[in-house]
């Protein structure tokens, strides 16, 4: 996902032969629902941002 995060502005996410999401990479990679349903892990950048926000209590 790191390469996709670096080069794409838009992504399509498929699960069980269906498109379940179509949108900007930032919106897709921060949607826990989409990531869980598609069994994808967010890019390292998004994971680190999430950890920092959790640490700060936001």
Buried (B, 14 or more C-beta within 10 A) or exposed (E): BEEEBEEEEEBEBEEEEEEBBEBEBEEBBBBEEBBEBBEBEBBEBBEEBEEEEEEEEE
